[in-house]
Amino acid sequence: MARTHRLYLAGEITAHGFGQFYKPTEERLNQLTAELPKLQAEVDLMKVDRLSEAEILQEATTLYDRWPS
């Protein structure tokens, strides 16, 4: 990327050519950046669900162990 930028600055690549080369990459970067908060929320929800599952399993085990009494 830096090398291409240097070629553009040196006049070896036109502004149009530079734009055509980087526009799809820039658009994809913007899409990924916009998607990050949603993905982070999904990860956080999975962590909470996993903690909840562990707590439920612990409570069930405790109940099973205390059932005779």
Backbone as numpy.savetxt, mean C-alpha at the origin, in Angstrom:
# Nx Ny Nz CAx CAy CAz Cx Cy Cz
16.08 7.36 -14.71 15.25 8.54 -14.71 16.13 9.80 -14.71
17.16 9.78 -13.87 18.06 10.93 -13.82 18.78 11.11 -15.14
19.15 10.00 -15.76 19.85 10.07 -17.04 18.93 10.66 -18.11
17.68 10.24 -18.13 16.72 10.79 -19.10 16.51 12.27 -18.85
16.44 12.65 -17.59 16.27 14.06 -17.25 17.47 14.88 -17.75
18.67 14.33 -17.57 19.86 15.02 -18.07 19.81 15.17 -19.59
19.34 14.14 -20.30 19.21 14.23 -21.76 18.22 15.32 -22.14
17.12 15.42 -21.39 16.14 16.47 -21.65 16.78 17.85 -21.43
17.50 18.01 -20.32 18.14 19.29 -20.04 19.20 19.65 -21.08
19.83 18.63 -21.62 20.86 18.87 -22.64 20.26 19.10 -24.02
18.95 19.00 -24.12 18.29 19.23 -25.41 18.27 18.03 -26.32
18.64 16.87 -25.80 18.67 15.65 -26.60 17.27 15.05 -26.75
16.40 15.38 -25.83 15.01 14.89 -25.85 14.10 16.10 -25.82
13.06 16.08 -26.64 12.11 17.20 -26.64 11.21 17.11 -25.41
10.57 18.22 -25.11 9.63 18.25 -23.99 8.49 17.28 -24.24
8.05 17.20 -25.49 6.96 16.27 -25.85 7.41 14.83 -25.63
8.61 14.49 -26.08 9.13 13.13 -25.89 9.32 12.78 -24.43
9.82 13.74 -23.68 10.01 13.54 -22.25 8.66 13.29 -21.58
7.67 14.09 -21.95 6.33 13.94 -21.38 5.70 12.62 -21.73
5.86 12.19 -22.97 5.29 10.91 -23.40 5.91 9.75 -22.63
7.19 9.87 -22.37 7.89 8.79 -21.67 7.47 8.71 -20.20
7.32 9.85 -19.54 7.06 9.86 -18.10 5.60 9.99 -17.70
4.74 10.41 -18.60 3.33 10.60 -18.23 2.67 9.32 -17.71
2.80 8.17 -18.39 2.19 6.95 -17.85 2.73 6.58 -16.47
4.02 6.76 -16.27 4.62 6.44 -14.98 4.10 7.38 -13.90
4.00 8.64 -14.23 3.49 9.62 -13.27 2.03 9.33 -12.92
1.23 8.97 -13.92 -0.18 8.64 -13.66 -0.29 7.43 -12.74
0.54 6.41 -12.99 0.49 5.21 -12.16 0.93 5.53 -10.73
1.94 6.36 -10.59 2.38 6.78 -9.26 1.26 7.49 -8.52
0.54 8.36 -9.21 -0.58 9.07 -8.59 -1.69 8.10 -8.18
-1.95 7.08 -9.03 -2.96 6.08 -8.68 -2.55 5.31 -7.42
-1.29 4.90 -7.38 -0.81 4.14 -6.23 -0.82 4.99 -4.97
-0.43 6.24 -5.09 -0.43 7.14 -3.94 -1.85 7.34 -3.41
-2.81 7.45 -4.32 -4.20 7.63 -3.91 -4.75 6.36 -3.26
-4.23 5.21 -3.66 -4.72 3.93 -3.15 -4.12 3.56 -1.79
-3.01 4.16 -1.43 -2.32 3.81 -0.19 -3.19 3.93 1.07
-3.94 5.02 1.27 -4.76 5.10 2.49 -5.79 3.97 2.58
-6.38 3.60 1.46 -7.37 2.51 1.46 -6.70 1.19 1.84
-5.54 0.94 1.27 -4.81 -0.29 1.59 -4.36 -0.32 3.04
-3.92 0.82 3.55 -3.50 0.89 4.95 -4.69 0.62 5.87
-5.85 1.13 5.50 -7.06 0.87 6.30 -7.40 -0.62 6.30
-7.25 -1.27 5.15 -7.50 -2.71 5.08 -6.52 -3.49 5.95
-5.26 -3.10 5.92 -4.26 -3.77 6.76 -4.59 -3.57 8.23
-4.96 -2.36 8.61 -5.30 -2.07 10.00 -6.51 -2.90 10.43
-7.51 -3.02 9.57 -8.69 -3.82 9.89 -8.32 -5.28 10.07
-7.44 -5.78 9.22 -7.00 -7.17 9.36 -6.26 -7.39 10.66
-5.46 -6.42 11.09 -4.75 -6.52 12.36 -5.74 -6.58 13.52
-6.75 -5.71 13.47 -7.76 -5.69 14.53 -8.53 -7.00 14.54
-8.89 -7.50 13.35 -9.62 -8.78 13.27 -8.77 -9.91 13.84
-7.49 -9.89 13.53 -6.61 -10.95 14.04 -6.50 -10.88 15.56
-6.40 -9.68 16.10 -6.35 -9.53 17.56 -7.66 -10.00 18.18
-8.77 -9.68 17.53 -10.08 -10.09 18.04 -10.19 -11.62 18.03
-9.70 -12.24 16.96 -9.73 -13.70 16.88 -8.91 -14.32 18.00
-7.75 -13.75 18.28 -6.90 -14.27 19.35 -7.59 -14.13 20.69
-8.26 -13.00 20.91 -8.96 -12.79 22.17 -10.13 -13.77 22.33
-10.87 -13.98 21.25 -12.00 -14.92 21.29 -11.50 -16.33 21.57
-10.41 -16.71 20.93 -9.85 -18.04 21.16 -9.40 -18.19 22.60
-8.77 -17.16 23.15 -8.33 -17.20 24.55 -9.53 -17.33 25.49
-10.58 -16.56 25.24 -11.78 -16.63 26.08 -12.43 -18.01 25.99
-12.48 -18.58 24.79 -13.07 -19.91 24.63 -12.24 -20.96 25.36
-10.93 -20.85 25.29 -10.06 -21.79 25.99 -10.25 -21.67 27.50
-10.35 -20.45 27.98 -10.57 -20.23 29.41 -11.91 -20.82 29.84
-12.93 -20.62 29.05 -14.25 -21.18 29.36 -14.20 -22.70 29.38
-13.53 -23.28 28.40 -13.41 -24.74 28.33 -12.68 -25.27 29.57
-11.59 -24.59 29.94 -10.82 -25.04 31.11 -11.62 -24.92 32.40
-12.49 -23.93 32.50 -13.27 -23.70 33.73 -14.63 -24.40 33.72
-14.99 -25.03 32.61 -16.31 -25.63 32.47 -16.65 -26.59 33.62
-15.76 -27.46 34.04 -16.12 -28.38 35.11 -16.49 -27.67 36.42
-15.91 -26.51 36.64 -16.19 -25.84 37.91 -17.35 -24.89 37.74
